[in-house]
């Protein structure tokens, strides 16, 4: 019985890996399409707008998970050139997964 539980846990963990990779890729695609015109959205690129923060450094300011609510309810800033974005739950999860993936340590 113990071996069966162990095997089930290993199989479950392995099956979750592709989903995480898919989420990361989806989050990257969303952010490149919507945010790259101003922000550095990758792990080493340079943003096109001088005051737009690089996404790879957001974790130095606050926990990445703290962005979930803002992404779901409507992300806006006092900067009038930045459009307001609102994402569904699946997109929020993908964006958070990608942001966690690229954070500088």
N, C-alpha and C positions, 0 to 999 in steps of 0.2 A: 504494500500500500504506500509506504514512504517513497519508494522508487517512482511509483506512478505520479504522486503529487509533485515530486521533483521534476520529472519529465514534462508534466503539464505546465509547470512554472517556466521551465526553459523554453518550451515551444511558444508559450504566450509571450515571453519577452522577445524572442526572435521575431515573431510575427509583428510586434509593435515597432521594430526598427524601421522597416520600409515606410510606415505611416509617418514616423518622425521625419525621415528624409524627404518625404513628399510634402509635409507641412513646411519644412525649411525652404524647399524649392518654390513652393507656392507663395510663401511670405516674401522671398527675394523677388519673385516676378512682380508681385503687387507693388512693393516699395520702389523697384526700379522704374516701373511704369508711372507711378503717381508722384514719387518724391524725388527721384534723381535729377529732375530739372534744376533743383536748388541744393539738395542735401547730398553728402557723401553717404551712400547707402551700403557700400561694400566694406570689406575688411581692410582695404588699402587705398581706395579712390579718394579724390579730392572734390569737395562740393563746389558747385558753380556760383553759389551765393555766399558772400563772405561772412555773414552772420548766422547762416543756417548750420546748426550743430551736426557733426558727423554722427551717424547712428551707432557706429561702433564704440562711441564713448558715452552713450546715454547712461549705461550702467554705473558710471563713475559719479553720476549726479543723483540717481535714485534707482530703486529696484525696478527692473524691466516689467515685472508683473503689475506694477502700479499704473502702467499705461492701459491695461485691459479696459477699464471703465471708460476712459477718455476715447479710446478707439471705437468702442461700441456705441457710446452716446453722442459722439460728435466731437472730433478733435479740431479745435480752433485756437488761434492765438491772437494777440493784439496786433500782429503784423498783417496789415490789410492785403498784402500781395499773396499771402498763403491761403489757399482755398480751404474750406471746411470739409473734412472727410468723416464719414460714418461707415463702419464695417459690420457685417453680420458676424455671428459667433465663430463660424468656421474660419473666416478671414482673420479675425482677431487672434485666434489660436495659432494660425500660420504665421502671422506677423510677429507675435511674441516668440515663437519657436525660432524664427530667423534672427530676430534681434539678440536673443540669448546666444545663438550660435556664433555671431560675429563680434561679441563684446571683447574688448582688449582687457586683458587681465592685469 
